Amino acid sequence: MLIPELAGKFLDGNQNNFLPNTRRAYGYDLAMFARSFSEWTVEEITVQHLRAFFNATADLAPTTLARRQATLRSCFAWAYRNELIDADPTGRLDPIKVPERNPRPLTEAQVEAILSAIPTGEKRNRLLFTLLFETGMRVGEALSLQVQQISLNDVDGGVIRVVGKGNKERMVPLIDAPRTVRLLRDYLKKLGSVGPVFRGDVKKGGRAGEAVDYTTMFYHFERYLAAARESRPAAFEGETEPVTIHRFRHTYASFKLRDGVSLPSVRKLMGHKNIQTTLRYAETDMETIKRELTEARQRRKLR
């Protein structure tokens, strides 16, 4: 069996377990591996081949290398469990260490500049990016949303049932997402009762009834970011890190902790597996520290 055949079997066998973005990343990594060893069968692949593959791409970012290793581990372990190979060569690979990076929240001014740069007529995109900021969803989770996963009401806004990593579900309340609720009420009127919330534009190459492509939304984000930098340059002055969509998620978690939402609640809202991940967002600025010390002193006086 050649590697492309194994890759196809692996992706098809896990189509209900992977989010579209995960499936796309796995497919890309496996295609890269297949091109490197196009003349070898899966049964002939050894740990030496794997090490050679990673050594040849050692100049890539550690996060990219770690993802590729995770892809190969997952694929070969699946093949071994399903008796497609006699041994799993990835078991002898040394794990790739990824330097821990602190979350990089955007400022409120930066977020508002980006959202304000979205034309009012581009309702799908305005809803998507507002949703990401007000709920902290991952991009892949948002693009996978189906209409039937959204329940709106007039009492507290409603909830969204999100399917996250590992196909795990969580409920995201909309009580603190007023702009998202308003945009959803208007946007959902034009959709049916089932199907993707964020659909591709058929006139521009999208397929009817299918979710918009991940790459398309990155393209639009870059458009809005460029417009925001031009119209409000002061908001981005001194910014040294790349401004990415994922930083909306960092911003959401950091803002919620800053506003007093507890760590366990933020962990649940974000869909983190453990609270140590959430703790990375708990860096506290000096103004918050001063405010909390002042409040503690006032409480002591009242005793």
C-alpha positions in Angstrom: 0.0 0.0 0.0 1.4 3.4 -1.0 1.2 6.3 1.4 -1.5 8.3 -0.5 -3.8 5.2 -0.2 -3.2 5.0 3.5 -3.8 8.7 3.9 -7.1 8.4 2.1 -8.2 5.4 4.2 -7.2 7.2 7.4 -9.1 10.5 6.5 -12.2 8.6 5.4 -12.1 6.4 8.5 -12.1 9.4 10.7 -14.4 11.8 8.8 -16.8 11.9 11.7 -14.0 12.6 14.3 -12.1 15.4 12.7 -13.3 19.0 12.3 -12.9 20.3 8.7 -9.8 22.3 9.6 -8.2 19.3 11.3 -8.9 17.1 8.3 -7.4 19.7 6.0 -4.2 20.0 8.0 -3.8 16.3 8.3 -4.4 15.9 4.5 -1.7 18.5 3.8 0.9 17.0 6.1 0.3 13.5 4.7 0.6 14.8 1.2 3.9 16.4 2.0 5.1 13.1 3.5 3.9 11.1 0.5 5.8 13.4 -1.9 9.0 12.8 0.1 8.7 9.0 0.0 6.7 8.5 -3.3 8.6 5.3 -4.1 8.1 3.6 -0.8 5.2 1.5 0.5 3.7 2.0 3.9 5.1 -1.3 5.1 8.7 -0.2 4.2 8.6 3.0 6.2 10.8 2.9 9.3 11.7 5.4 12.0 14.8 6.3 10.0 12.6 7.5 7.2 10.5 9.6 9.6 13.6 11.1 11.2 14.9 12.0 7.7 11.6 13.7 6.9 11.8 15.9 9.9 15.5 16.6 9.6 14.9 17.8 6.0 12.3 20.3 7.2 14.1 21.3 10.5 14.0 25.0 9.5 10.2 25.1 9.9 8.6 26.5 13.0 8.5 24.0 15.9 4.7 24.3 16.0 4.5 23.2 12.3 6.9 20.3 12.9 5.0 19.2 16.1 1.8 19.2 14.1 3.3 17.1 11.3 4.6 14.7 13.9 1.2 14.5 15.5 -0.4 13.8 12.1 2.0 10.9 11.3 1.6 9.5 14.8 -2.2 9.6 14.5 -2.1 8.0 11.0 0.3 5.2 11.7 -1.2 4.4 15.1 -4.7 4.2 13.3 -3.2 1.9 10.6 -1.6 -0.4 13.3 -4.9 -0.6 15.3 -6.7 -1.6 12.1 -4.0 -4.2 11.2 -3.0 -2.4 8.0 0.7 -2.4 9.1 2.6 -4.8 11.4 4.3 -2.2 13.5 4.0 1.5 14.2 7.3 3.3 13.3 6.2 6.6 15.0 6.5 5.0 18.5 10.3 5.5 18.5 10.2 9.2 17.5 11.4 11.7 20.0 8.6 14.3 20.7 9.2 17.7 19.2 9.3 20.4 21.9 7.3 23.5 21.2 8.4 26.7 23.2 5.5 27.9 25.2 4.1 31.2 24.0 2.0 33.5 26.1 -1.4 34.4 24.7 -1.4 37.6 22.7 -4.7 39.5 23.2 -5.5 42.4 21.0 -6.5 45.7 22.5 -10.1 46.9 22.4 -9.1 49.6 20.0 -7.6 47.0 17.6 -10.6 44.8 17.7 -13.0 47.7 17.1 -10.9 48.9 14.2 -11.0 45.6 12.5 -14.8 45.1 13.1 -15.5 48.6 11.9 -13.6 47.9 8.7 -16.1 45.3 7.6 -18.6 46.8 5.2 -22.2 46.6 6.5 -23.2 44.8 3.3 -20.9 41.9 4.1 -23.2 40.4 6.7 -21.8 36.9 6.7 -18.3 38.1 7.5 -19.4 40.8 9.9 -21.3 38.1 11.9 -18.4 35.6 11.8 -15.7 38.0 13.1 -18.1 39.5 15.7 -19.0 36.0 16.8 -15.3 35.0 17.2 -14.6 38.1 19.4 -17.7 37.8 21.6 -17.6 34.0 22.1 -13.9 33.0 21.9 -14.7 30.2 19.5 -12.0 28.7 17.3 -12.2 29.6 13.6 -12.8 26.0 12.7 -15.6 25.6 15.3 -17.4 28.7 13.9 -17.1 27.6 10.2 -18.5 24.2 11.2 -21.6 25.7 12.9 -24.9 24.4 11.6 -28.1 26.4 11.9 -29.7 23.8 14.2 -26.9 24.3 16.7 -28.1 27.9 17.5 -30.9 28.5 19.9 -31.9 32.2 20.3 -34.3 33.6 22.9 -35.5 37.0 24.1 -34.6 36.4 27.8 -30.8 36.0 27.8 -29.9 35.8 24.1 -29.7 32.0 23.9 -26.9 29.5 23.4 -24.8 27.9 20.7 -23.9 24.2 20.9 -20.3 24.1 19.7 -18.5 21.0 18.5 -14.9 21.4 19.4 -11.7 19.4 19.4 -12.1 15.7 19.7 -15.7 16.1 18.7 -16.5 17.3 22.3 -19.5 19.5 22.7 -19.9 22.5 24.9 -22.6 25.1 25.3 -21.7 28.8 24.7 -24.2 31.2 26.2 -24.9 34.4 24.3 -25.9 36.5 27.3 -22.7 38.6 26.9 -22.7 38.7 23.1 -25.3 41.4 22.2 -23.9 42.3 18.8 -23.7 38.6 17.8 -27.3 38.0 18.8 -28.5 41.1 16.9 -26.6 40.0 13.8 -27.7 36.4 14.1 -31.4 37.4 14.3 -31.1 39.3 11.0 -28.8 36.8 9.3 -30.7 33.6 10.1 -33.9 34.9 8.5 -32.3 34.2 5.1 -31.2 30.7 5.9 -33.2 27.5 6.2 -33.6 25.5 9.3 -30.6 23.2 8.6 -27.2 23.6 7.0 -24.1 25.6 7.6 -24.4 29.0 9.1 -21.5 30.4 7.1 -21.9 29.4 3.5 -19.8 30.0 0.5 -20.8 32.4 -2.2 -21.8 30.4 -5.3 -21.2 33.4 -7.5 -17.6 33.4 -6.4 -16.8 29.7 -6.6 -18.5 28.5 -3.4 -20.6 25.4 -3.5 -24.3 25.7 -2.7 -25.2 24.5 0.8 -21.6 24.0 1.9 -19.6 25.9 4.5 -17.3 28.7 3.3 -13.7 27.7 2.8 -11.3 28.4 5.6 -8.8 30.1 3.2 -11.5 32.5 2.0 -12.1 33.8 5.5 -8.4 34.4 6.0 -8.3 36.4 2.8 -11.2 38.6 4.0 -9.6 39.0 7.4 -6.4 40.3 5.8 -8.5 42.8 3.8 -10.2 44.1 6.9 -6.9 44.3 8.8 -5.3 46.3 6.1 -8.3 48.7 6.0 -8.2 49.0 9.8 -4.4 49.8 9.9 -5.0 52.5 7.3 -8.0 54.1 8.9 -6.8 53.8 12.5 -3.0 53.5 12.5 -2.7 54.6 16.1 -4.4 51.5 17.3 -1.7 49.3 15.8 1.3 51.5 16.6 4.0 49.5 18.4 2.4 46.2 17.6 5.2 43.7 17.1 3.3 40.5 16.8 1.4 39.3 13.6 -2.3 40.2 13.9 -4.2 36.9 13.3 -7.8 35.7 13.5 -6.8 33.4 16.4 -5.9 36.4 18.5 -9.6 37.1 18.8 -9.8 34.0 20.9 -6.9 35.1 23.1 -8.6 38.5 23.5 -11.9 37.0 24.6 -10.3 34.8 27.3 -8.1 37.6 28.6 -11.0 40.1 28.7 -13.3 37.7 30.5 -10.6 37.0 33.2 -9.9 40.7 33.5 -13.6 41.4 34.0 -13.8 38.9 36.9 -15.2 35.7 35.2 -13.7 32.7 37.1 -11.0 30.5 35.7 -13.3 27.4 35.7 -16.0 29.3 33.8 -13.6 30.6 31.2 -12.1 27.1 30.9 -15.6 25.8 30.1 -16.4 28.6 27.7 -13.1 28.1 25.8 -13.4 24.3 25.7 -10.0 23.8 27.3 -9.1 20.2 28.3 -7.4 21.4 31.5 -7.3 24.5 33.6 -3.5 24.9 33.1 -4.2 26.1 29.6 -6.7 28.7 30.8 -4.2 29.9 33.4 -2.0 31.1 30.6 -4.5 33.9 30.0 -4.5 35.0 33.6 -1.6 37.5 33.3 -2.8 40.5 35.2 -1.8 44.1 34.4 -0.8 46.5 37.1 -4.0 48.6 37.0 -6.0 45.4 37.8 -3.7 44.6 40.6 -4.1 48.1 42.1 -7.9 47.9 41.8 -8.1 44.5 43.5 -5.8 45.7 46.4 -7.9 48.8 46.8 -11.1 46.7 46.9 -9.5 44.3 49.4 -8.6 47.2 51.7 -12.1 48.6 51.5 -13.5 45.2 52.5 -11.2 45.0 55.5 -12.5 48.4 56.7 -16.1 47.2 56.6 -15.4 44.2 58.8 
